[in-house]
Amino acid sequence: MDKTPPTRRDVLSVLGVGLTAGLAGCNRLTDTGSSPDRSAQTGTSSGDADITVSISTESQPAQLPPLWDDHRIEDFQAAFTVETSGGPTQVTVSNGNVEINRESGQWSGDSVTVQPGQMAAGEQEFTAKAQKDETTIADMATAVKPVPGNYKLDVVPARNEALRQTIQNNSDEANYLDDRGGFTTDDPVFSSYSSHEHVGFDKLGVDLVALEWRHDNDYKEITNNYSASAEEFVESIGTDTGNPEIQALKNGNAGTTWYPNGDIEERDAGSFQYEEFANAETVGDALDQLHPYLFNWQSNMTDIGPISSEDFIYAPTLEQAIEQKTNNELEAHGWDFDLDSHGNGLIYGKNPDGSDELRIMETVANPVTASAANVHDQFHPLVEDSNYLNPAHEEFNKYWHPLRFGWDGYSDSQRWNFEEEKRKASGIVRNIASSLHPEDAAGMGASDQNSLGITTEYLQDFTEKLRTYNQNDADFQELYNQSKILDKLFRDEENNHVIYGDTENAQYAVVEDSSVIEEVWQDEQGRYDDFDQFLRDNPSHSTALDDGNPTLDRDANNFS
């Protein structure tokens, strides 16, 4: 585990919504659903104590900015004057989110300051209570916190306890989270933009380690709900199943592989050599053995044979077989996406010597991209060797591969409009984090379903990083982490979000008007690429919101 001293973001992540609690050691969080008891505002007494308390608003917070530049946090604090008499033993100020007492650093003499992160958006009541013996009295004042409707998000590490509990209850691995680093506070997504830690409302809490589960659980979801034969396939490797038909497949006696809706009805998928697979030094070498075995299995052990509409089964099955059944600690990460009516996928591999590779994953044994000389060379080629991305290949335009999005001279599909091309490209990015998703999450980019916009510049840069991965210096884990955030924002149905910048400086924002999302998807000219400028020009301040920290507070209960 990481034993480095805690940073500002470590503190924020431990607190979760504790932007309020962390401001002073003597502050106390209260029930956010509560409101002052008006029946007690004039005080209650069962003793002889004679005390008074009064609270008045000294200064209102200024309008919070859509982006945090060189602002002073003091300009956005609320300030109150609290006066007492009769020597009360305890005096507090609270608004339902936080309770501040006289030992707090926010209390000085008769003045009490409240940080913006301790306030809900809009107008709210603050109650000053004084107590002595059996007597409690109260007074009230109001303050208004104006929050912009459009604003930039500060991504901070925050533990998702609900998802972590789900992992603990369902993972087959005893130390799933610890084996993946426990909790991550160090990633470029946490440092690309930071507002003041006490702002509060603009914090997006993300648990990068826990979000691995959304992808890693794909295999279990498939075996439980879609294809029990996937697990049977993986378990057959390296063991004598006692089934003569399965043993024949593993011994290379599969014959030809039948594909039900292809141009070529039969194709020799190749044979499986277990020792070569188990001792493979690279993911590519492992796939040379494993991929043909999967094709043969699908052809002989299932009712429909290898069919591209089941590409969502191939990706996690190949991945799990490599990670469970090889001897050299190969790491694999596979995901599928829509290539048109034809399924396709990518599979990333990290090899024991530290090298890594990204390959296109075919889902049929007779791909149109295969060469006559070697029918197997396009099963899982390195990205740059795929004929889907080879303009000289005669089938280059039969299927428009999403990795062509933004590729100079070759981006235009001559088939889809720009928005549809962009939608398909967004799928290849999002599905890194989770290939399986609810039916109602399909159609990223469709204006009637989607609340997430991705700028053209960001998406073009991401697809280029994947298309040229084996020649560039991109870090796959960093790309994967950005995909996790994209998937998280896409699942949020309550807010409109925009992702912009590029993969080396990813930026995130909330926007009030859903029509902006549609315009971002249609933006072929890149007018929204500089989204910071849009935020500065369109802060759309609002005081009507009812949640002082909507993104971070809700995160604890909304990691679906």
Salt bridges, closest charged atoms under 4 A:
ASP69 OD1 - ARG536 NH2 3.90
GLU74 OE1 - ARG72 NH1 3.79
ASP75 OD1 - ARG72 NH2 3.29
GLU99 OE2 - ARG28 NH2 2.50
GLU125 OE2 - ARG38 NH2 2.27
ASP154 OD2 - ARG8 NH2 3.99
ASP154 OD1 - ARG9 NH2 2.78
ASP154 OD2 - LYS203 NZ 3.52
ASP172 OD1 - LYS220 NZ 3.24
GLU173 OE2 - ARG180 NH2 3.04
ASP202 OD1 - LYS203 NZ 3.09
ASP207 OD2 - ARG164 NE 2.64
GLU212 OE2 - LYS484 NZ 2.75
ASP216 OD2 - ARG180 NE 3.26
ASP263 OD2 - LYS398 NZ 3.32
ASP288 OD1 - HIS380 NE2 2.70
GLU319 OE1 - HIS215 NE2 2.71
ASP338 OD2 - ARG423 NH2 3.93
ASP338 OD2 - LYS424 NZ 3.11
ASP340 OD2 - ARG415 NH2 2.75
GLU357 OE2 - ARG359 NE 2.75
GLU362 OE2 - HIS342 NE2 2.88
GLU420 OE2 - ARG423 NH2 2.90
GLU420 OE2 - LYS424 NZ 3.72
ASP461 OD1 - LYS465 NZ 2.92
ASP487 OD2 - ARG214 NH1 3.30
ASP487 OD1 - ARG430 NE 2.70
ASP487 OD2 - ARG491 NE 2.76
ASP492 OD2 - HIS497 NE2 3.93
ASP492 OD2 - ARG554 NH2 3.30
GLU494 OE1 - ARG554 NH1 3.69
ASP523 OD1 - ARG527 NE 3.78
ASP532 OD1 - LYS152 NZ 3.19
ASP555 OD1 - LYS488 NZ 2.14
